């Protein structure tokens, strides 16, 4: 399985999250899966890739050519170069059998929101896991519940994501929920009345 992980590159991340990223990369590799990520070598991105490589795993990066020119890419992974951020997100999506979101900032949140939005529109049926260590995603999960309660999302929206608190649980949830990527939508699926 190829697991795309959304992760940031900030060097200011708390050490507990850096260690979590390293653990996730290692767990993906130990369980025989391939890591797909944004290709950076700093912050959670770098720790994630290092963890997978140290455990003998295969790692694929999707990164802007500009970032390679700025020398912020990871030198130890196979790299797919793209011209803009939309192509980068598409590259992460196209290579994924499952998604995991580590704690992160706006970039991570945007990537997560897009795959959840595409799941809502039945454009894919792949697992999406929030790695909620140290309660990082608690407020986002509260907001999602509020969106359901206030009618912006239907109650079945809760099936579009899963929540893990450890790296091992995140990988197990991906394995348990794996289905064929880009599965066709069910006959009854329609974006009408979906709250968008």
N, C-alpha and C positions, 0 to 999 in steps of 0.2 A: 504494500500500500504506500502511496505517496501522501504524506501529510504536510500540507501547507501551514506554516506557523506565521502569524502576524506578530511582529516584534519591533520595538524601537531601537534606535542606535544611540540614544543619549548616553553620555558618559556620566551623567548625574544620577542615574537610577540607584535606588537603595540596594545595598549588597544582597539583601534577602531575595530580591527579584532577579538579580544577576545569577545567583546560585540556582534559583528555580529554572531559569532559562537553560543553564548548563545541564541540569538534571533532566529537563524535557528532551533536549537533544540526545543525551545519552540513552534515555529510555526508548526513544524512537529507534535508535540504532540497535539497541540490545534486543528489541522485539522484531528485528528483521525488516523494518520499514525504511523508506527513504524520506529525507527531510527536504522540503522546498521552502525557501524563505527569501527575504529581500536582498541578500547578497552582501550586506555590510559586515565589517569586522570589529565594530565598536559597540558598546552598550549591550543590551540583551541580544541583539542580532549576533554579535561576535561570540558571546558566551554560548548561545544556542548551537551555532555551527561548531565551535570548539568541542562542546560536549559530545556531539554526534561523531565528529571525526576521531576523537580520543577513544570512543567506544567501537571504532571500526566501521562506522556507518557511511552511507552514500549521501552526499549533500549537493543540492542544486540551488544556485542563486539566480534571481531575476533582478537586474539592476540597470539603472540609467547609465548610458555611456559617459555622461557628464561626471557621475560619481567615480567611474573608473579613472577618468582623466584627473580627478581630484585625489586619487589614490586613497579612497576610503573603503574599497571593496576587499573582500576576504580573498587571500591568495591561495587558499588550500581547497577551494571547491570548484566544481564545474559551473561556469557562468553563462547565462543567457543575457545578452545585452539588448536593451530597448532604448527608444528615443525619448519617451515621455512617461509621465506617471500613469496615464490611462493604460498604456501598453504594458507597464509594469504590473498593474493590478490584473489585467487580462492574462498575463503570463503566469502569475501566481494561481489564478483561477483555473486556467486550462490544464495545469499540471497536477491538480489536487484531486485526491479521492476523499479527503476529509480536511477540515480546517480546525485549528486551535488558535485562540487569541490569548496571548500572554498579557499581563498588565502592561499598559502603555499609555501614550498620549493621543493627540488628535489623529495622527496618521493611522495608528492601530485601530482607533475607534471608527474611523472612516472605512477602513478595509472590512472590519467586522460588520458594520451597518450595511455595506453593499451586499455581502454574501447573504445576510439575513433578508434583505429586501428581495434579492433574486430568489431566495427560497420561498418567500411569500408569494411571488409571482409564478411559482412552480417551474422556474427555469433550471433548477437542479433539486436533487433530493439527497444531497450528501450531508454527513454529520457536521455540525458546527458546535465546538466545545469552547466555553469560556473557562479559562484556568483561573479560578477565583481564590488564589492564595492570599492569606492575610485579609480577606474580605474586600479585596481591591474592587471587584465588580459589583459589590452589594448595592450601591446606589443606582447603577444601571439596571440591575435586575428589579429593583423597586420601581423604577420608571417604566420598565416593560410591563410589570404587573398593573401599574396605573393606566397604561395605554389600553390594556385589556379591560380593566374595570370601567374606564370612561368611554369604551366603545370604539376606540381608534383601531384596535386589533381584535380579531375574534378569539374566543377562548382556545381554539385549537392551535393558535400561534405558539403556545408554550411548547409544542412538540418540535419546533424548529431549532431549538438550541438545547444543549445539555450543559451542566455545570460540574466542574471537578475542582477539588482543592489541592490535589497533588499531581505531579507529572505522570506518575504511573496510572492514576485514575483517568487522566485526560486521554492517554493512549488507549487504555482499555475501552473507554467510551467510543472512541473512533472505530475500534475493531468491532465492537458490538453492533454499531449502527451502520456499518458500511453497506452501501448499495451501489449499483452501477452509476458512475458519474453521468450527469446530464440526463437522467431518466426522464422519459416523456411524462408530461403532467397527466393526472387522472382526468377522466372525461368530464367530471363535474367541476373541475377547477376553472375559475374565472376571476380576473382581477377586479371585476365590477363589484362594488359594495365592499371592497376590502379595506376601506378606511383611509386610503391614500388620497 
